[in-house]
Amino acid sequence: MLRRSLLTLALATPFLSILPAAAQSAGVDFTTREPIVLDVASIEVESPYVPPMKPPNVDHLIPLTPSDSVRLWATSRLKAGGPQGRARVIIHDASVKEEDLDRTKGIRGWFTKDQSQKYAGKVQVEVVVEGTSRGYNGSVSATVARATTVAEDVTLAGREKTMLGLVRDLAADMDTELDKSIRANMFPVIIIQ
């Protein structure tokens, strides 16, 4: 168990050093919120969700992916404070899909600036607590979705800014929902400091 935890930490450390820069540029910051200390010995992040890396999915093209924001949330908001047990943060979905929108055709289309693409993001996360010293086993989950559009004359920088804003808003919604659910349903394992 210790070997697995050390291996996880060793593999995650370089990744986590890159995350703050990308998160800062996206405006994703959970450090202003009070951490939730759980009566568990470890907190792990698992991701059964694997980005398809092909259209219509574009989440892999964003500098800070929704999956990254969930990992950042887990390391910033959840803290282990118990002698045994574990909390698993499971990322079931962290997708952003691009959809082309209809544009005005004909001569009128030459003089009209339409919205050309829609970006729909979805984050589905489950927090599972098991094997605590208090004998508590349970889980909470949150699913959040948002969408935004870009104009047909948007620059690459503008498109990236829009997608980072989408990830920021998804992360904020997820934080709100999970904070509320954890405090309401996992109160037996929250350590008040």
Helices and strands as residue ranges (DSSP letters): H 2-26, E 36-38, E 42-46, G 59-61, H 66-77, E 78-80, E 86-100, H 106-110, E 115-130, E 138-151, H 156-185, G 187-189
